[in-house]
Amino acid sequence: MFAPRVFASMIGALAAFAVATYFLTGSLASTAYQTLICAVLMQVGYFVAILFLVWKESRERRKLSPSKVPVASEQANDEKKPGKVSLRPLDRPHLNP
């Protein structure tokens, strides 16, 4: 879902919707109101579609990644190796609420 293409398509769909609505109702105010509602609904749909794609991708990545969490002794051994960076949180009680 390439955003510029989606927005251009949305503008085209809204223009077609506005023209059709104007021919059906004959009212500019009603056409503007209904087109605005249509635009909001399309944006909500786009947002939900993006959320779905992100959720789907994260679910697939979790399936592919190893779920093994290192044991504390393995973590300590990894920290002693040169070139390894500790991923443990810092022990700073004044920063913890």
N, CA, C and O atoms as a DFTB+ gen file, in Angstrom:
388 C
 N C O
     1  1       0.838      -1.172       0.000
     2  2       0.000       0.000       0.000
     3  2       0.888       1.242       0.000
     4  3       1.194       1.795       1.057
     5  1       1.286       1.662      -1.152
     6  2       2.132       2.834      -1.335
     7  2       1.270       4.079      -1.129
     8  3       0.313       4.298      -1.872
     9  1       1.600       4.893      -0.129
    10  2       0.751       5.992       0.315
    11  2       0.389       6.995      -0.796
    12  3      -0.792       7.311      -0.942
    13  1       1.344       7.507      -1.580
    14  2       0.939       8.473      -2.618
    15  2      -0.061       7.897      -3.620
    16  3      -0.971       8.597      -4.066
    17  1       0.106       6.639      -3.968
    18  2      -0.827       6.009      -4.893
    19  2      -2.209       5.870      -4.254
    20  3      -3.231       6.068      -4.911
    21  1      -2.224       5.528      -2.973
    22  2      -3.505       5.394      -2.271
    23  2      -4.209       6.745      -2.193
    24  3      -5.415       6.831      -2.424
    25  1      -3.460       7.800      -1.870
    26  2      -4.081       9.123      -1.774
    27  2      -4.576       9.620      -3.128
    28  3      -5.642      10.231      -3.206
    29  1      -3.825       9.371      -4.186
    30  2      -4.272       9.772      -5.520
    31  2      -5.534       9.003      -5.909
    32  3      -6.463       9.570      -6.483
    33  1      -5.557       7.731      -5.598
    34  2      -6.752       6.927      -5.880
    35  2      -7.933       7.414      -5.049
    36  3      -9.069       7.451      -5.522
    37  1      -7.648       7.786      -3.808
    38  2      -8.715       8.279      -2.942
    39  2      -9.301       9.583      -3.482
    40  3     -10.517       9.771      -3.465
    41  1      -8.443      10.477      -3.959
    42  2      -8.929      11.735      -4.537
    43  2      -9.800      11.448      -5.771
    44  3     -10.847      12.069      -5.953
    45  1      -9.365      10.518      -6.603
    46  2     -10.155      10.158      -7.777
    47  2     -11.493       9.555      -7.402
    48  3     -12.517       9.873      -8.007
    49  1     -11.485       8.681      -6.401
    50  2     -12.736       8.069      -5.967
    51  2     -13.664       9.104      -5.344
    52  3     -14.877       9.060      -5.553
    53  1     -13.094      10.041      -4.573
    54  2     -13.923      11.093      -3.975
    55  2     -14.501      12.019      -5.041
    56  3     -15.642      12.464      -4.921
    57  1     -13.731      12.309      -6.071
    58  2     -14.242      13.148      -7.159
    59  2     -15.392      12.449      -7.876
    60  3     -16.417      13.070      -8.159
    61  1     -15.228      11.167      -8.168
    62  2     -16.306      10.406      -8.819
    63  2     -17.532      10.331      -7.910
    64  3     -18.667      10.445      -8.373
    65  1     -17.289      10.139      -6.614
    66  2     -18.395      10.092      -5.655
    67  2     -19.124      11.430      -5.607
    68  3     -20.354      11.478      -5.580
    69  1     -18.344      12.528      -5.597
    70  2     -18.955      13.860      -5.532
    71  2     -19.792      14.140      -6.777
    72  3     -20.894      14.680      -6.671
    73  1     -19.284      13.781      -7.950
    74  2     -20.030      14.008      -9.192
    75  2     -21.327      13.195      -9.186
    76  3     -22.395      13.709      -9.518
    77  1     -21.218      11.934      -8.809
    78  2     -22.412      11.077      -8.786
    79  2     -23.418      11.573      -7.756
    80  3     -24.622      11.577      -8.012
    81  1     -22.928      11.990      -6.594
    82  2     -23.824      12.487      -5.549
    83  2     -24.511      13.768      -5.993
    84  3     -25.698      13.961      -5.728
    85  1     -23.776      14.643      -6.665
    86  2     -24.388      15.895      -7.134
    87  2     -25.478      15.620      -8.170
    88  3     -26.532      16.256      -8.151
    89  1     -25.221      14.673      -9.074
    90  2     -26.243      14.355     -10.073
    91  2     -27.467      13.699      -9.437
    92  3     -28.586      13.874      -9.918
    93  1     -27.256      12.946      -8.356
    94  2     -28.387      12.289      -7.689
    95  2     -29.181      13.249      -6.810
    96  3     -30.409      13.170      -6.762
    97  1     -28.493      14.155      -6.111
    98  2     -29.190      15.035      -5.174
    99  2     -29.458      16.428      -5.742
   100  3     -30.477      17.040      -5.421
   101  1     -28.563      16.929      -6.575
   102  2     -28.709      18.272      -7.113
   103  2     -28.371      19.360      -6.112
   104  3     -28.624      20.537      -6.369
   105  1     -27.806      18.984      -4.977
   106  2     -27.501      19.948      -3.919
   107  2     -25.997      19.970      -3.655
   108  3     -25.390      18.930      -3.400
   109  1     -25.401      21.164      -3.716
   110  2     -23.966      21.277      -3.430
   111  2     -23.664      21.023      -1.956
   112  3     -22.663      20.388      -1.626
   113  1     -24.524      21.515      -1.072
   114  2     -24.302      21.325       0.364
   115  2     -24.363      19.837       0.729
   116  3     -23.505      19.335       1.455
   117  1     -25.361      19.153       0.229
   118  2     -25.501      17.726       0.501
   119  2     -24.324      16.945      -0.098
   120  3     -23.820      16.006       0.518
   121  1     -23.899      17.332      -1.282
   122  2     -22.768      16.679      -1.934
   123  2     -21.499      16.870      -1.120
   124  3     -20.749      15.916      -0.912
   125  1     -21.248      18.090      -0.658
   126  2     -20.056      18.361       0.142
   127  2     -20.081      17.568       1.446
   128  3     -19.069      16.988       1.841
   129  1     -21.228      17.541       2.110
   130  2     -21.369      16.825       3.374
   131  2     -21.144      15.326       3.184
   132  3     -20.392      14.711       3.940
   133  1     -21.781      14.746       2.197
   134  2     -21.657      13.305       1.960
   135  2     -20.246      12.936       1.488
   136  3     -19.740      11.867       1.830
   137  1     -19.617      13.803       0.715
   138  2     -18.248      13.550       0.264
   139  2     -17.283      13.624       1.429
   140  3     -16.333      12.845       1.488
   141  1     -17.501      14.537       2.352
   142  2     -16.672      14.624       3.553
   143  2     -16.801      13.356       4.396
   144  3     -15.802      12.824       4.880
   145  1     -18.023      12.879       4.569
   146  2     -18.238      11.630       5.306
   147  2     -17.540      10.467       4.600
   148  3     -16.922       9.624       5.249
   149  1     -17.640      10.426       3.291
   150  2     -16.982       9.377       2.504
   151  2     -15.461       9.441       2.678
   152  3     -14.803       8.408       2.798
   153  1     -14.909      10.657       2.691
   154  2     -13.462      10.816       2.862
   155  2     -13.012      10.309       4.228
   156  3     -11.981       9.645       4.336
   157  1     -13.774      10.615       5.265
   158  2     -13.435      10.152       6.616
   159  2     -13.496       8.625       6.677
   160  3     -12.607       7.986       7.240
   161  1     -14.537       8.051       6.100
   162  2     -14.658       6.589       6.095
   163  2     -13.511       5.926       5.323
   164  3     -13.020       4.868       5.718
   165  1     -13.094       6.547       4.234
   166  2     -11.974       5.998       3.468
   167  2     -10.672       6.083       4.269
   168  3      -9.858       5.161       4.219
   169  1     -10.468       7.164       4.997
   170  2      -9.271       7.298       5.825
   171  2      -9.267       6.269       6.951
   172  3      -8.228       5.686       7.260
   173  1     -10.418       6.049       7.561
   174  2     -10.518       5.032       8.614
   175  2     -10.211       3.663       8.025
   176  3      -9.490       2.874       8.636
   177  1     -10.743       3.377       6.863
   178  2     -10.464       2.096       6.209
   179  2      -8.990       1.932       5.889
   180  3      -8.436       0.848       6.068
   181  1      -8.346       2.996       5.415
   182  2      -6.909       2.947       5.119
   183  2      -6.117       2.703       6.390
   184  3      -5.186       1.898       6.391
   185  1      -6.470       3.383       7.470
   186  2      -5.786       3.215       8.745
   187  2      -5.933       1.779       9.259
   188  3      -4.960       1.176       9.712
   189  1      -7.142       1.240       9.187
   190  2      -7.377      -0.140       9.626
   191  2      -6.587      -1.122       8.760
   192  3      -6.048      -2.102       9.273
   193  1      -6.517      -0.869       7.463
   194  2      -5.753      -1.744       6.567
   195  2      -4.270      -1.719       6.913
   196  3      -3.622      -2.765       6.902
   197  1      -3.721      -0.546       7.219
   198  2      -2.312      -0.449       7.608
   199  2      -2.079      -1.175       8.927
   200  3      -1.094      -1.900       9.065
   201  1      -2.973      -0.992       9.897
   202  2      -2.843      -1.711      11.165
   203  2      -2.872      -3.222      10.944
   204  3      -2.105      -3.958      11.565
   205  1      -3.750      -3.678      10.068
   206  2      -3.828      -5.108       9.776
   207  2      -2.531      -5.613       9.156
   208  3      -2.045      -6.682       9.527
   209  1      -1.965      -4.859       8.215
   210  2      -0.712      -5.283       7.586
   211  2       0.438      -5.323       8.582
   212  3       1.264      -6.234       8.538
   213  1       0.497      -4.352       9.471
   214  2       1.550      -4.345      10.501
   215  2       1.362      -5.519      11.439
   216  3       2.336      -6.188      11.785
   217  1       0.126      -5.790      11.862
   218  2      -0.145      -6.916      12.751
   219  2       0.222      -8.239      12.083
   220  3       0.826      -9.111      12.707
   221  1      -0.142      -8.378      10.828
   222  2       0.149      -9.607      10.083
   223  2       1.662      -9.821       9.958
   224  3       2.151     -10.934      10.150
   225  1       2.394      -8.758       9.638
   226  2       3.846      -8.859       9.501
   227  2       4.506      -9.196      10.832
   228  3       5.426     -10.012      10.878
   229  1       4.049      -8.578      11.908
   230  2       4.649      -8.872      13.211
   231  2       4.360     -10.309      13.635
   232  3       5.205     -10.961      14.247
   233  1       3.175     -10.796      13.311
   234  2       2.840     -12.188      13.631
   235  2       3.736     -13.156      12.852
   236  3       4.195     -14.157      13.402
   237  1       3.984     -12.858      11.575
   238  2       4.847     -13.717      10.764
   239  2       6.287     -13.677      11.254
   240  3       6.971     -14.700      11.252
   241  1       6.752     -12.507      11.674
   242  2       8.121     -12.403      12.189
   243  2       8.283     -13.150      13.495
   244  3       9.324     -13.761      13.737
   245  1       7.247     -13.108      14.354
   246  2       7.321     -13.855      15.602
   247  2       7.380     -15.354      15.345
   248  3       8.048     -16.081      16.081
   249  1       6.694     -15.823      14.315
   250  2       6.735     -17.249      13.984
   251  2       8.112     -17.667      13.495
   252  3       8.562     -18.776      13.780
   253  1       8.786     -16.787      12.759
   254  2      10.087     -17.119      12.197
   255  2      11.237     -16.948      13.180
   256  3      12.262     -17.618      13.054
   257  1      11.083     -16.062      14.154
   258  2      12.181     -15.813      15.081
   259  2      12.181     -16.862      16.186
   260  3      11.127     -17.358      16.583
   261  1      13.373     -17.195      16.678
   262  2      13.429     -18.170      17.778
   263  2      12.842     -17.549      19.033
   264  3      13.109     -16.390      19.350
   265  1      12.042     -18.328      19.740
   266  2      11.382     -17.799      20.928
   267  2      12.145     -18.137      22.202
   268  3      11.648     -17.903      23.303
   269  1      13.336     -18.681      22.061
   270  2      14.122     -19.056      23.226
   271  2      14.695     -17.801      23.884
   272  3      15.365     -16.993      23.241
   273  1      14.422     -17.664      25.149
   274  2      14.950     -16.544      25.919
   275  2      16.195     -17.045      26.646
   276  3      16.129     -18.092      27.290
   277  1      17.332     -16.342      26.570
   278  2      18.544     -16.831      27.213
   279  2      18.408     -16.872      28.730
   280  3      17.791     -16.002      29.344
   281  1      19.000     -17.902      29.312
   282  2      19.015     -18.060      30.759
   283  2      20.020     -17.065      31.319
   284  3      20.917     -16.614      30.607
   285  1      19.870     -16.720      32.601
   286  2      20.728     -15.702      33.216
   287  2      22.206     -16.084      33.124
   288  3      23.047     -15.210      32.911
   289  1      22.541     -17.362      33.278
   290  2      23.954     -17.767      33.215
   291  2      24.499     -17.609      31.795
   292  3      25.663     -17.252      31.613
   293  1      23.661     -17.875      30.786
   294  2      24.089     -17.679      29.402
   295  2      24.281     -16.199      29.111
   296  3      25.173     -15.821      28.351
   297  1      23.437     -15.354      29.718
   298  2      23.581     -13.920      29.537
   299  2      24.903     -13.447      30.133
   300  3      25.598     -12.624      29.538
   301  1      25.242     -13.960      31.284
   302  2      26.484     -13.559      31.939
   303  2      27.685     -13.995      31.102
   304  3      28.659     -13.252      30.991
   305  1      27.629     -15.188      30.513
   306  2      28.721     -15.659      29.669
   307  2      28.858     -14.801      28.423
   308  3      29.971     -14.507      27.988
   309  1      27.723     -14.394      27.844
   310  2      27.763     -13.554      26.647
   311  2      28.357     -12.188      26.943
   312  3      29.029     -11.602      26.095
   313  1      28.109     -11.674      28.158
   314  2      28.606     -10.349      28.507
   315  2      30.122     -10.332      28.649
   316  3      30.757      -9.295      28.456
   317  1      30.698     -11.477      28.985
   318  2      32.136     -11.543      29.192
   319  2      32.904     -11.646      27.885
   320  3      34.115     -11.424      27.862
   321  1      32.235     -11.971      26.821
   322  2      32.900     -12.109      25.536
   323  2      33.241     -10.725      24.989
   324  3      32.448      -9.793      25.116
   325  1      34.416     -10.591      24.382
   326  2      34.759      -9.278      23.822
   327  2      33.856      -8.942      22.630
   328  3      33.518      -9.813      21.828
   329  1      33.479      -7.688      22.531
   330  2      32.648      -7.230      21.422
   331  2      31.162      -7.381      21.664
   332  3      30.358      -7.007      20.811
   333  1      30.780      -7.922      22.809
   334  2      29.370      -8.084      23.131
   335  2      28.886      -6.879      23.935
   336  3      29.614      -6.348      24.774
   337  1      27.670      -6.462      23.675
   338  2      27.079      -5.350      24.395
   339  2      25.980      -5.898      25.284
   340  3      25.146      -6.691      24.847
   341  1      25.986      -5.469      26.532
   342  2      24.976      -5.929      27.475
   343  2      23.623      -5.327      27.121
   344  3      23.525      -4.136      26.824
   345  1      22.592      -6.143      27.155
   346  2      21.241      -5.679      26.862
   347  2      20.411      -5.581      28.136
   348  3      19.208      -5.327      28.074
   349  1      21.049      -5.782      29.297
   350  2      20.321      -5.695      30.563
   351  2      20.020      -4.233      30.870
   352  3      20.794      -3.346      30.510
   353  1      18.882      -3.980      31.544
   354  2      18.608      -2.595      31.948
   355  2      19.577      -2.171      33.033
   356  3      20.062      -2.996      33.807
   357  1      19.849      -0.909      33.080
   358  2      20.758      -0.391      34.090
   359  2      20.087      -0.443      35.459
   360  3      18.883      -0.216      35.579
   361  1      20.868      -0.741      36.476
   362  2      20.344      -0.797      37.837
   363  2      20.404       0.604      38.433
   364  3      21.351       0.954      39.138
   365  1      19.412       1.372      38.147
   366  2      19.337       2.735      38.669
   367  2      17.974       2.907      39.350
   368  3      16.991       3.258      38.697
   369  1      17.919       2.664      40.641
   370  2      16.628       2.726      41.312
   371  2      15.991       4.120      41.291
   372  3      14.769       4.246      41.364
   373  1      16.811       5.151      41.192
   374  2      16.234       6.493      41.185
   375  2      15.490       6.801      39.874
   376  3      14.717       7.757      39.816
   377  1      15.718       5.994      38.817
   378  2      15.019       6.204      37.558
   379  2      13.727       5.398      37.475
   380  3      12.855       5.694      36.658
   381  1      13.608       4.372      38.327
   382  2      12.410       3.538      38.316
   383  2      11.351       4.153      39.209
   384  3      11.643       4.469      40.363
   385  1      10.141       4.336      38.725
   386  2       9.080       4.945      39.572
   387  2       8.571       3.991      40.604
   388  3       7.688       4.342      41.387
